[in-house]
Amino acid sequence: MSEANVLPGDRSLLIVDDDAPLRMRLARAMETRGFMVSSAESVAEGVELAMENPPSYAIIDLRLDDGNGFEVVKAIQEAKPDCRIVMLTGYGNIATAVAAIKAGAIDYLPKPTNADDIAASLLEIQRLLPGPPKDPMSADRVRWEHIQRVFEQCGRNVSETARRLKMHRRTLQRILNKHAPRS
C-alpha cells in the first residue's frame, strides 16, 4: 500500500523555507507521497498562503530571512487549529524545540533531514527509534543547553537562574558570557 493511499481527504501541505533548492526538493518529494504542495520563502508569504487556503499539513523553517517561523505557525493555528505542523531548523536547541511544540508544532526536526522522516512525523507513521547520531552533542553542549533553557524560563534573570541551578551567580554569568560549546 503506498503512502498516497493512507492520506486523509485533505492533502494540502504548506512548505515555508527560505532555502530555495531545499524547498523545491522537499516539495517534489512530498508531492510523490500524495501531498498537494504550496510553498513560500518568507514569513509574509507563508502567512498569506496560510490565511488564503489553510493547509492540513505544514513544514515550517524556524529561521527565515524576514522573521521567525513561529509567526507562520501562529497564523496557521488561527486559520486551522488541527493542522499538523513540523518545524525544521539548522539551529536546533532544546529551548526552541520546546517553544515549537508549545506553539502548535507536532514535531521539531533538525536539518538536514529527509522526506521520509518528515512524512512520518506529519502522518504519525509508527517508526523505530533512529540510530545513534553520527555526531551527538557533547556533555558540555548538553549542559550549556540546559542552562540556557532555565535562564529563558526564569525571564533571563541571572540571580533566579543561579538559585534554581544551585550555582553561584558569578559562575553562571561567566558561563552565559561564553559562546556555546561545539557539538
C-alpha positions in Angstrom: 0.0 0.0 0.0 1.5 3.4 -1.0 1.6 6.3 1.4 -0.7 8.3 -1.0 -3.4 5.8 -0.2 -3.3 6.3 3.5 -3.5 10.1 3.4 -6.8 11.6 4.6 -9.1 13.6 2.3 -7.4 16.9 2.6 -3.8 16.5 1.4 -2.9 20.2 1.4 0.7 20.9 2.5 2.4 24.3 3.0 6.2 24.4 3.0 7.8 27.6 4.2 11.6 27.7 3.9 14.0 30.4 2.6 16.4 27.8 1.1 15.0 27.6 -2.5 16.8 24.3 -3.5 15.7 22.6 -0.3 12.2 23.9 -0.6 11.9 22.7 -4.2 13.4 19.3 -3.5 11.1 18.8 -0.5 8.0 19.9 -2.5 8.8 17.3 -5.2 9.4 14.6 -2.6 6.2 15.4 -0.7 4.1 15.5 -4.0 5.3 12.0 -4.8 4.0 11.0 -1.3 0.5 12.2 -2.2 0.5 15.8 -0.8 -0.8 18.8 -2.7 2.0 21.3 -2.1 2.1 25.0 -2.0 5.3 26.7 -0.9 6.6 30.1 0.4 10.0 31.5 1.0 9.2 34.2 3.7 7.1 34.7 6.8 4.9 37.2 4.9 4.3 34.9 2.0 3.7 31.9 4.4 1.2 33.8 6.5 -0.6 35.0 3.3 -0.9 31.4 1.9 -2.0 30.1 5.3 -4.8 32.6 5.6 -6.0 32.2 2.0 -6.1 28.5 2.0 -5.4 26.9 5.4 -3.4 23.7 4.9 -3.9 20.4 6.7 -0.2 19.9 6.9 2.8 22.3 7.1 6.6 22.2 7.2 8.0 25.4 8.5 11.6 26.5 8.8 12.3 28.2 12.2 14.6 31.0 10.9 13.5 32.8 7.8 15.0 35.9 6.1 12.2 38.2 7.1 11.4 36.8 10.6 10.6 33.7 12.6 8.7 30.6 11.6 6.7 30.8 14.8 4.7 33.7 13.1 3.6 31.3 10.4 2.7 28.7 12.9 0.6 31.2 14.8 -1.3 32.2 11.6 -1.9 28.5 10.7 -3.1 27.8 14.2 -5.6 30.6 13.9 -6.8 29.6 10.5 -6.8 25.8 11.0 -6.1 24.6 14.6 -6.0 20.9 13.6 -3.2 21.5 11.1 -0.2 19.1 11.6 2.9 21.2 11.6 6.6 20.1 11.6 9.3 22.7 12.4 12.7 22.4 10.7 15.8 24.2 11.7 19.5 24.2 11.2 19.9 25.9 14.6 18.4 23.3 16.9 18.4 23.5 20.6 16.2 22.3 23.4 14.6 25.6 24.2 13.4 26.3 20.6 12.2 22.7 20.3 10.0 23.2 23.4 8.8 26.5 22.1 7.9 24.9 18.7 5.8 22.2 20.4 4.1 24.8 22.6 3.3 26.9 19.6 1.5 24.1 18.0 4.0 22.0 16.0 3.7 18.2 16.4 7.4 17.7 15.8 10.7 19.5 15.5 13.4 18.1 13.2 17.0 19.4 12.8 18.3 19.9 9.3 19.4 18.0 7.4 16.5 15.6 7.5 14.9 13.5 4.8 11.4 13.5 3.3 10.6 10.1 4.8 11.2 11.3 8.4 9.1 14.5 7.7 6.3 12.5 6.1 6.4 10.0 9.1 6.1 12.9 11.5 3.2 14.5 9.6 1.3 11.3 9.3 2.3 9.8 12.6 3.5 6.7 11.0 5.0 4.3 13.6 8.7 4.3 13.2 11.5 2.7 15.1 13.8 4.9 17.1 16.5 6.4 14.8 20.0 5.0 15.2 22.5 6.9 17.3 23.5 10.2 15.8 26.7 10.4 13.9 27.8 13.5 15.8 26.0 13.7 19.1 26.1 16.7 21.3 28.9 16.8 23.8 28.2 16.7 27.5 29.4 20.3 27.7 26.9 21.3 25.0 24.0 19.5 26.7 24.9 21.3 30.0 25.0 24.7 28.2 21.6 24.0 26.5 20.1 23.2 29.9 21.5 26.3 31.5 20.1 28.4 28.5 16.7 26.8 28.8 16.5 27.5 32.6 17.8 31.1 32.0 15.0 31.7 29.4 12.4 30.1 31.7 13.5 32.5 34.5 12.9 35.5 32.3 16.6 36.0 31.7 17.1 36.7 35.4 20.6 35.7 36.3 20.1 35.6 40.1 16.9 33.5 39.9 18.6 31.1 37.4 21.6 30.7 39.6 19.3 29.9 42.6 17.4 27.3 40.6 20.6 25.7 39.2 22.2 25.8 42.7 25.2 27.6 41.4 27.0 30.9 42.2 25.7 33.9 40.3 29.2 34.9 39.1 29.9 31.4 37.8 26.6 31.5 35.9 27.4 34.9 34.5 30.8 33.6 33.2 29.0 30.6 31.5 26.4 32.9 29.9 29.0 35.2 28.5 30.8 32.4 26.7 29.7 31.0 23.3 28.0 27.7 23.1 30.5 24.8 23.2 31.0 22.9 19.9 28.7 20.0 19.4 
